[in-house]
Amino acid sequence: WLLTRPGITGPIVGPRTADQLDSALRALELDLPEAVLTGLDEIFPGPGPSPEAFAW
């Protein structure tokens, strides 16, 4: 989902194990339906103007 957001070119992941890294990389193969993307956009609307943009 994050990679579909405007301005996002590379999400930062913080795996602590090789299994966590494998899981994060497999997420790149997911193709989320539009309804799911819309729902996530409603839950996480993104940042607002500064300084509020840095509050979440």
N, CA, C and O atoms as a Tinker XYZ file with bonds, in Angstrom:
   224  protein
     1  N      0.825000   -1.183000    0.000000    73     2
     2  CA     0.000000    0.000000    0.000000    64     1     3
     3  C      0.871000    1.250000    0.000000    63     2     4     5
     4  O      0.598000    2.197000   -0.737000    81     3
     5  N      1.893000    1.256000    0.803000    73     3     6
     6  CA     2.720000    2.457000    0.920000    64     5     7
     7  C      3.347000    2.845000   -0.414000    63     6     8     9
     8  O      3.472000    4.031000   -0.719000    81     7
     9  N      3.734000    1.868000   -1.196000    73     7    10
    10  CA     4.356000    2.171000   -2.487000    64     9    11
    11  C      3.376000    2.773000   -3.489000    63    10    12    13
    12  O      3.798000    3.310000   -4.513000    81    11
    13  N      2.069000    2.692000   -3.212000    73    11    14
    14  CA     1.084000    3.311000   -4.111000    64    13    15
    15  C      0.869000    4.782000   -3.781000    63    14    16    17
    16  O      0.198000    5.484000   -4.538000    81    15
    17  N      1.417000    5.263000   -2.680000    73    15    18
    18  CA     1.210000    6.642000   -2.242000    64    17    19
    19  C      2.093000    7.588000   -3.037000    63    18    20    21
    20  O      3.247000    7.272000   -3.326000    81    19
    21  N      1.545000    8.762000   -3.396000    73    19    22
    22  CA     2.352000    9.747000   -4.129000    64    21    23
    23  C      3.566000   10.189000   -3.310000    63    22    24    25
    24  O      3.468000   10.412000   -2.103000    81    23
    25  N      4.675000   10.306000   -3.965000    73    23    26
    26  CA     5.880000   10.796000   -3.309000    64    25    27
    27  C      6.674000    9.740000   -2.558000    63    26    28    29
    28  O      7.780000   10.020000   -2.095000    81    27
    29  N      6.140000    8.541000   -2.429000    73    27    30
    30  CA     6.854000    7.471000   -1.732000    64    29    31
    31  C      7.656000    6.680000   -2.757000    63    30    32    33
    32  O      7.091000    6.091000   -3.679000    81    31
    33  N      8.956000    6.669000   -2.592000    73    31    34
    34  CA     9.799000    5.940000   -3.537000    64    33    35
    35  C     10.478000    4.736000   -2.908000    63    34    36    37
    36  O     10.903000    3.825000   -3.618000    81    35
    37  N     10.585000    4.720000   -1.596000    73    35    38
    38  CA    11.247000    3.599000   -0.940000    64    37    39
    39  C     10.911000    3.543000    0.528000    63    38    40    41
    40  O     11.545000    4.229000    1.329000    81    39
    41  N      9.920000    2.737000    0.910000    73    39    42
    42  CA     9.605000    2.604000    2.332000    64    41    43
    43  C     10.795000    2.032000    3.096000    63    42    44    45
    44  O     11.574000    1.245000    2.558000    81    43
    45  N     10.919000    2.426000    4.317000    73    43    46
    46  CA    12.002000    1.927000    5.163000    64    45    47
    47  C     11.452000    0.783000    6.009000    63    46    48    49
    48  O     10.488000    0.959000    6.754000    81    47
    49  N     12.064000   -0.376000    5.889000    73    47    50
    50  CA    11.682000   -1.516000    6.719000    64    49    51
    51  C     12.834000   -1.798000    7.670000    63    50    52    53
    52  O     13.990000   -1.496000    7.374000    81    51
    53  N     12.507000   -2.376000    8.801000    73    51    54
    54  CA    13.542000   -2.636000    9.798000    64    53    55
    55  C     13.536000   -4.074000   10.276000    63    54    56    57
    56  O     13.281000   -4.333000   11.452000    81    55
    57  N     13.812000   -5.015000    9.383000    73    55    58
    58  CA    13.809000   -6.410000    9.822000    64    57    59
    59  C     14.967000   -6.699000   10.777000    63    58    60    61
    60  O     16.062000   -6.151000   10.644000    81    59
    61  N     14.691000   -7.572000   11.737000    73    59    62
    62  CA    15.744000   -7.983000   12.670000    64    61    63
    63  C     16.271000   -9.367000   12.332000    63    62    64    65
    64  O     17.318000   -9.781000   12.829000    81    63
    65  N     15.538000  -10.081000   11.483000    73    63    66
    66  CA    15.965000  -11.428000   11.109000    64    65    67
    67  C     15.840000  -11.595000    9.600000    63    66    68    69
    68  O     15.185000  -10.801000    8.926000    81    67
    69  N     16.472000  -12.629000    9.085000    73    67    70
    70  CA    16.371000  -12.922000    7.653000    64    69    71
    71  C     14.935000  -13.282000    7.276000    63    70    72    73
    72  O     14.480000  -12.941000    6.185000    81    71
    73  N     14.220000  -13.966000    8.168000    73    71    74
    74  CA    12.821000  -14.308000    7.895000    64    73    75
    75  C     11.960000  -13.056000    7.778000    63    74    76    77
    76  O     11.086000  -12.983000    6.915000    81    75
    77  N     12.200000  -12.079000    8.633000    73    75    78
    78  CA    11.450000  -10.829000    8.551000    64    77    79
    79  C     11.751000  -10.101000    7.254000    63    78    80    81
    80  O     10.849000   -9.517000    6.654000    81    79
    81  N     12.987000  -10.124000    6.814000    73    79    82
    82  CA    13.348000   -9.502000    5.546000    64    81    83
    83  C     12.664000  -10.220000    4.391000    63    82    84    85
    84  O     12.133000   -9.572000    3.489000    81    83
    85  N     12.671000  -11.539000    4.406000    73    83    86
    86  CA    11.988000  -12.306000    3.362000    64    85    87
    87  C     10.506000  -11.958000    3.314000    63    86    88    89
    88  O      9.936000  -11.800000    2.234000    81    87
    89  N      9.890000  -11.841000    4.471000    73    87    90
    90  CA     8.471000  -11.494000    4.543000    64    89    91
    91  C      8.217000  -10.103000    3.972000    63    90    92    93
    92  O      7.258000   -9.897000    3.229000    81    91
    93  N      9.073000   -9.159000    4.317000    73    91    94
    94  CA     8.919000   -7.791000    3.809000    64    93    95
    95  C      9.082000   -7.758000    2.295000    63    94    96    97
    96  O      8.353000   -7.042000    1.609000    81    95
    97  N     10.016000   -8.515000    1.777000    73    95    98
    98  CA    10.233000   -8.531000    0.329000    64    97    99
    99  C      9.084000   -9.219000   -0.406000    63    98   100   101
   100  O      8.749000   -8.832000   -1.526000    81    99
   101  N      8.481000  -10.227000    0.206000    73    99   102
   102  CA     7.319000  -10.880000   -0.415000    64   101   103
   103  C      6.134000   -9.928000   -0.505000    63   102   104   105
   104  O      5.286000  -10.078000   -1.385000    81   103
   105  N      6.067000   -8.964000    0.383000    73   103   106
   106  CA     4.973000   -7.990000    0.344000    64   105   107
   107  C      4.983000   -7.192000   -0.952000    63   106   108   109
   108  O      3.945000   -6.676000   -1.367000    81   107
   109  N      6.134000   -7.084000   -1.594000    73   107   110
   110  CA     6.215000   -6.369000   -2.870000    64   109   111
   111  C      5.422000   -7.067000   -3.963000    63   110   112   113
   112  O      5.060000   -6.443000   -4.960000    81   111
   113  N      5.151000   -8.347000   -3.787000    73   111   114
   114  CA     4.425000   -9.119000   -4.786000    64   113   115
   115  C      2.912000   -9.003000   -4.636000    63   114   116   117
   116  O      2.170000   -9.461000   -5.506000    81   115
   117  N      2.447000   -8.402000   -3.554000    73   115   118
   118  CA     1.006000   -8.279000   -3.317000    64   117   119
   119  C      0.380000   -7.285000   -4.280000    63   118   120   121
   120  O      0.970000   -6.256000   -4.609000    81   119
   121  N     -0.820000   -7.611000   -4.722000    73   119   122
   122  CA    -1.606000   -6.710000   -5.554000    64   121   123
   123  C     -2.921000   -6.470000   -4.829000    63   122   124   125
   124  O     -3.860000   -7.256000   -4.957000    81   123
   125  N     -2.986000   -5.383000   -4.069000    73   123   126
   126  CA    -4.159000   -5.109000   -3.247000    64   125   127
   127  C     -5.299000   -4.568000   -4.096000    63   126   128   129
   128  O     -5.080000   -3.732000   -4.972000    81   127
   129  N     -6.524000   -5.044000   -3.841000    73   127   130
   130  CA    -7.690000   -4.522000   -4.560000    64   129   131
   131  C     -7.902000   -3.037000   -4.246000    63   130   132   133
   132  O     -7.493000   -2.549000   -3.193000    81   131
   133  N     -8.536000   -2.344000   -5.160000    73   131   134
   134  CA    -8.779000   -0.909000   -4.997000    64   133   135
   135  C     -9.553000   -0.607000   -3.717000    63   134   136   137
   136  O     -9.285000    0.397000   -3.056000    81   135
   137  N    -10.505000   -1.461000   -3.361000    73   135   138
   138  CA   -11.288000   -1.238000   -2.137000    64   137   139
   139  C    -10.395000   -1.274000   -0.897000    63   138   140   141
   140  O    -10.611000   -0.510000    0.043000    81   139
   141  N     -9.412000   -2.140000   -0.890000    73   139   142
   142  CA    -8.481000   -2.222000    0.244000    64   141   143
   143  C     -7.607000   -0.972000    0.289000    63   142   144   145
   144  O     -7.388000   -0.405000    1.359000    81   143
   145  N     -7.108000   -0.541000   -0.870000    73   143   146
   146  CA    -6.286000    0.675000   -0.917000    64   145   147
   147  C     -7.077000    1.881000   -0.422000    63   146   148   149
   148  O     -6.555000    2.706000    0.328000    81   147
   149  N     -8.332000    1.978000   -0.842000    73   147   150
   150  CA    -9.184000    3.089000   -0.405000    64   149   151
   151  C     -9.404000    3.036000    1.103000    63   150   152   153
   152  O     -9.352000    4.065000    1.776000    81   151
   153  N     -9.647000    1.844000    1.632000    73   151   154
   154  CA    -9.832000    1.693000    3.074000    64   153   155
   155  C     -8.596000    2.097000    3.858000    63   154   156   157
   156  O     -8.699000    2.758000    4.892000    81   155
   157  N     -7.438000    1.705000    3.375000    73   155   158
   158  CA    -6.192000    2.089000    4.043000    64   157   159
   159  C     -5.965000    3.597000    3.970000    63   158   160   161
   160  O     -5.474000    4.200000    4.924000    81   159
   161  N     -6.322000    4.202000    2.842000    73   159   162
   162  CA    -6.201000    5.660000    2.718000    64   161   163
   163  C     -7.088000    6.373000    3.731000    63   162   164   165
   164  O     -6.719000    7.427000    4.249000    81   163
   165  N     -8.261000    5.799000    4.016000    73   163   166
   166  CA    -9.163000    6.407000    5.001000    64   165   167
   167  C     -8.609000    6.263000    6.416000    63   166   168   169
   168  O     -8.740000    7.175000    7.233000    81   167
   169  N     -7.997000    5.129000    6.701000    73   167   170
   170  CA    -7.440000    4.895000    8.035000    64   169   171
   171  C     -6.179000    5.725000    8.254000    63   170   172   173
   172  O     -5.969000    6.284000    9.330000    81   171
   173  N     -5.342000    5.795000    7.220000    73   171   174
   174  CA    -4.071000    6.522000    7.288000    64   173   175
   175  C     -4.066000    7.607000    6.216000    63   174   176   177
   176  O     -3.501000    7.407000    5.141000    81   175
   177  N     -4.694000    8.765000    6.496000    73   175   178
   178  CA    -4.845000    9.786000    5.460000    64   177   179
   179  C     -3.553000   10.492000    5.058000    63   178   180   181
   180  O     -3.540000   11.237000    4.078000    81   179
   181  N     -2.510000   10.277000    5.771000    73   179   182
   182  CA    -1.259000   10.935000    5.410000    64   181   183
   183  C     -1.047000   12.202000    6.208000    63   182   184   185
   184  O     -1.927000   12.644000    6.946000    81   183
   185  N      0.116000   12.774000    6.054000    73   183   186
   186  CA     0.473000   13.941000    6.854000    64   185   187
   187  C     -0.257000   15.195000    6.404000    63   186   188   189
   188  O     -0.688000   15.319000    5.257000    81   187
   189  N     -0.379000   16.110000    7.336000    73   187   190
   190  CA    -0.935000   17.420000    7.040000    64   189   191
   191  C      0.192000   18.434000    6.973000    63   190   192   193
   192  O      1.351000   18.067000    6.778000    81   191
   193  N     -0.137000   19.697000    7.134000    73   191   194
   194  CA     0.900000   20.737000    7.091000    64   193   195
   195  C      1.811000   20.652000    8.320000    63   194   196   197
   196  O      1.424000   20.110000    9.356000    81   195
   197  N      2.995000   21.180000    8.194000    73   195   198
   198  CA     3.947000   21.180000    9.310000    64   197   199
   199  C      3.415000   22.053000   10.439000    63   198   200   201
   200  O      2.743000   23.039000   10.139000    81   199
   201  N      3.656000   21.775000   11.676000    73   199   202
   202  CA     4.385000   20.642000   12.228000    64   201   203
   203  C      3.522000   19.403000   12.401000    63   202   204   205
   204  O      4.032000   18.350000   12.784000    81   203
   205  N      2.199000   19.509000   12.121000    73   203   206
   206  CA     1.321000   18.362000   12.302000    64   205   207
   207  C      1.736000   17.182000   11.429000    63   206   208   209
   208  O      1.452000   16.033000   11.768000    81   207
   209  N      2.395000   17.448000   10.324000    73   207   210
   210  CA     2.795000   16.386000    9.403000    64   209   211
   211  C      3.722000   15.380000   10.068000    63   210   212   213
   212  O      3.814000   14.233000    9.630000    81   211
   213  N      4.394000   15.796000   11.101000    73   211   214
   214  CA     5.365000   14.922000   11.742000    64   213   215
   215  C      4.813000   14.275000   13.005000    63   214   216   217
   216  O      5.550000   13.608000   13.732000    81   215
   217  N      3.524000   14.464000   13.274000    73   215   218
   218  CA     2.934000   13.985000   14.511000    64   217   219
   219  C      2.481000   12.538000   14.442000    63   218   220   221
   220  O      2.157000   11.951000   15.475000    81   219
   221  N      2.449000   11.955000   13.273000    73   219   222
   222  CA     2.007000   10.554000   13.202000    64   221   223
   223  C      3.061000    9.771000   12.563000    63   222   224
   224  O      2.913000    8.561000   12.392000    81   223
